[in-house]
Amino acid sequence: MFFELYWHYIATVLLGYLLSRGLYVYLKYGKIKRNVIHNFKTPDEIAEDNEENDNDDVEEDCIPALPKNLKHIPFVYNRLSEEEMKNESDKYFQFMNKRRSVRNFSSDPVPKEVLYNIIKTAGTGPSGAHTEPWTFALITSLNMKQKIKEIIESEEEINYKKRMGKIWTTDLKPFKTNWVKEYLTTAPALILVFKQMYSFRDDGKKKLHYYNEQSVGIATGILISAIHVSGLVSLISTPLNCGPSLRTLLNRPNSEKLIYLLPLGYPADDSTVPDLKRKDLQDIMEEY
Ligand SMILES: Cc1cc2nc3c(=O)[nH]c(=O)nc-3n(C[C@H](O)[C@H](O)[C@H](O)COP(=O)(O)O)c2cc1C
């Protein structure tokens, strides 16, 4: 009786609900996809970035983080002849031009001392106001590598199937990559590079880390060249949407954010790499 009398009202309300729900889902997932495609970040990661820029609790007491009267010492410098400069720079280019990202690793272990030297070298990088805003988490235990693999593969499956979209996954096809990442357990070591957005001084005051992401990018470039000069190979990666879970797994503080993850070690005997060509000098340089 009630339905017979009011069916057209009920149908209108139901239709309205379904339409608004459909619009909500369309806007929400459309927004997620646009964020991932254009910013290479998921909404979770964007929220994390916003937290990072919240520095309201920094006290403006104008006491520098380093001693105000920091001593300046003579710079030790050995000037090369022009001939030596040409030779050295060319030799270094030829050497660095042989670096490749490798995706198949041997499980042969690497001496710990080599790993420590590589990380020490990365730590020589320049940083905004010498804040050294980096933590290099070195993982060699199989148990921890397995946990990291689980987190990354489950997120990457969603990334490939839902978040990255058609254009991105199509561009990745020549690399023959997918969400299965055997190297996360076969490589003898993983290095997770965290940027530190801030730290605390000895007096408990918050110390801001200026240009932390740029500094970490430079240090990681140095890390990659240290791996190469040590006769090892690596694969730099930025596991999308895995940062918070990996940070929790490794018990890193909220002031840190995962920027890169690199497996490193020896290449597997049957390793192959995509036949990529690098741009020539005239294509990467504008001379004024
Ligand atoms: C920021 C960044 C993220 C990357 N992420 C991945 C990744 O998730 N998976 C992968 O297989 N390669 C990744 N790569 C490696 C690139 O695919 C590789 O550097 C590029 O194809 C050039 O090859 P090359 O390193 O051998 O010169 C990444 C590289 C960079 C710089």
The ligand as a Tripos MOL2 file, in Angstrom:
@<TRIPOS>MOLECULE
LIG
   31    33     1     0     0
SMALL
NO_CHARGES

@<TRIPOS>ATOM
      1 C1         63.7550    8.0230   -9.5440 C.3       1 LIG1
      2 C2         63.8920    6.7170  -10.2780 C.ar      1 LIG1
      3 C3         62.9920    5.6970  -10.0280 C.ar      1 LIG1
      4 C4         63.1330    4.4710  -10.6730 C.ar      1 LIG1
      5 N1         62.2700    3.4690  -10.3710 N.ar      1 LIG1
      6 C5         62.4360    2.2550  -10.9360 C.ar      1 LIG1
      7 C6         61.6060    1.1770  -10.5800 C.ar      1 LIG1
      8 O1         60.7020    1.3080   -9.7480 O.2       1 LIG1
      9 N2         61.8090   -0.0260  -11.1630 N.ar      1 LIG1
     10 C7         62.8090   -0.2230  -12.0810 C.ar      1 LIG1
     11 O2         62.9590   -1.3320  -12.5760 O.2       1 LIG1
     12 N3         63.6260    0.8010  -12.4400 N.ar      1 LIG1
     13 C8         63.4870    2.0190  -11.8860 C.ar      1 LIG1
     14 N4         64.3260    3.0480  -12.2110 N.ar      1 LIG1
     15 C9         65.4650    2.7830  -13.1100 C.3       1 LIG1
     16 C10        65.2770    3.3750  -14.5100 C.3       1 LIG1
     17 O3         64.3450    2.6100  -15.2260 O.3       1 LIG1
     18 C11        66.6400    3.4090  -15.1990 C.3       1 LIG1
     19 O4         67.5020    4.2460  -14.5010 O.3       1 LIG1
     20 C12        66.5250    3.9060  -16.6350 C.3       1 LIG1
     21 O5         65.8090    2.9860  -17.3940 O.3       1 LIG1
     22 C13        67.9100    4.1370  -17.2530 C.3       1 LIG1
     23 O6         68.6690    2.9480  -17.2310 O.3       1 LIG1
     24 P1         70.1160    2.9050  -16.6130 P.3       1 LIG1
     25 O7         69.9710    3.2060  -15.1450 O.co2     1 LIG1
     26 O8         70.6020    1.5170  -16.8840 O.co2     1 LIG1
     27 O9         70.9340    3.9730  -17.2660 O.co2     1 LIG1
     28 C14        64.1870    4.2820  -11.6130 C.ar      1 LIG1
     29 C15        65.0890    5.3290  -11.8500 C.ar      1 LIG1
     30 C16        64.9520    6.5240  -11.1870 C.ar      1 LIG1
     31 C17        65.9580    7.6250  -11.4420 C.3       1 LIG1
@<TRIPOS>BOND
     1     1     2 1
     2     2     3 ar
     3     2    30 ar
     4     3     4 ar
     5     4     5 ar
     6     4    28 ar
     7     5     6 ar
     8     6     7 ar
     9     6    13 1
    10     7     8 2
    11     7     9 ar
    12     9    10 ar
    13    10    11 2
    14    10    12 ar
    15    12    13 ar
    16    13    14 ar
    17    14    15 1
    18    14    28 ar
    19    15    16 1
    20    16    17 1
    21    16    18 1
    22    18    19 1
    23    18    20 1
    24    20    21 1
    25    20    22 1
    26    22    23 1
    27    23    24 1
    28    24    25 2
    29    24    26 1
    30    24    27 1
    31    28    29 ar
    32    29    30 ar
    33    30    31 1
@<TRIPOS>SUBSTRUCTURE
     1 LIG1         1 GROUP 0 **** ****
